[in-house]
Amino acid sequence: MDSEWSSGKRIFFNIDDVVQLESRNAASRGVIRDENGDWLFGYNIYL
């Protein structure tokens, strides 16, 4: 097992999704943060 994961560190996913039924458009965005709440990376994608 990787020592970083076994040391009890955590990451948190904040995710927001949206779907527009009439146009059949969908999108998702989110932020990944460490256990201190510091930003690691974010994403935005149209599906």
C-alpha positions in Angstrom: 0.0 0.0 0.0 1.2 3.5 -0.8 2.6 5.2 2.3 0.8 8.5 1.5 -2.6 6.8 1.7 -1.8 4.7 4.7 -0.7 7.8 6.7 -4.4 8.9 6.9 -4.3 11.8 4.5 -7.6 12.7 2.8 -8.8 14.5 -0.2 -12.2 16.1 -0.7 -14.3 16.4 -3.9 -16.7 19.3 -4.3 -18.8 18.6 -7.4 -21.5 20.4 -9.2 -23.5 19.0 -12.1 -26.1 20.5 -14.4 -28.4 19.0 -17.1 -30.7 21.0 -19.4 -33.3 18.6 -20.5 -34.7 20.5 -23.5 -31.3 20.9 -25.2 -29.9 17.7 -23.8 -26.7 19.5 -22.6 -24.9 18.5 -19.5 -21.9 19.8 -17.6 -19.9 19.0 -14.5 -17.4 21.0 -12.6 -15.6 20.5 -9.3 -12.7 21.2 -7.0 -10.3 18.7 -5.3 -8.9 19.9 -1.9 -6.6 18.3 0.6 -7.3 17.7 4.3 -6.5 21.3 5.1 -8.9 22.7 2.5 -6.1 23.8 0.2 -6.9 23.7 -3.5 -5.2 20.8 -5.4 -7.0 21.1 -8.8 -10.3 21.9 -10.4 -12.1 20.8 -13.6 -14.9 21.8 -15.9 -16.3 19.5 -18.6 -19.2 19.6 -21.0 -20.7 16.1 -21.6 
